[in-house]
Amino acid sequence: MPFAYYARLTRRQRAIYDKSDGVTEVRLPGAEALRPVVAGLAEGLAREERAATQLACQRLLDGLTEALGVGPVRVEVLAARPHAHWGELHGLYTEARATRPPKITLWMRTARQRRVVAFRTFLRTLLHELCHHLDYQRFRLPDSFHTQGFYKRESSLFHQLIPDTEDSH
């Protein structure tokens, strides 16, 4: 069942949404080789070291994009999340432009409490933003909608990197 905003989409957007919704997993070749990089990310975050966290994120993204056969994406990890009346921003994917490569921006601290984001939440945010990159580069979708299939793709990557978890967020 599509999300409520589906009714507001144009016919063209609905076709993109439906195609996205139909892709429910991303097979990650060599996932076990990336698990030490994931562990390094957890360590950098636990030490509350922004530079180490950013470096680990970039290493993970480099491994993921290579394994999945898509172009690179750079990452920037910033301090506290921005927020407004609509809530907090956890991550942001910016498409490639003529002079800029695609970019993922993540925030390692919550907006109000300024606490370091929990590792699993941080990793899921990174994978969420990577899924936008995959929508454009791997699945060749002209837009990247938050569909049920999109969230299932994010979860499939998470569970390949962190096996045997009950985490369903």
Summary of the structure (lengths in Angstrom):
residues: 169
radius of gyration: 15.9
end to end distance: 18.8
largest distance: 48.0
contacts: 478
relative contact order: 0.19
helix: 50%
strand: 14%
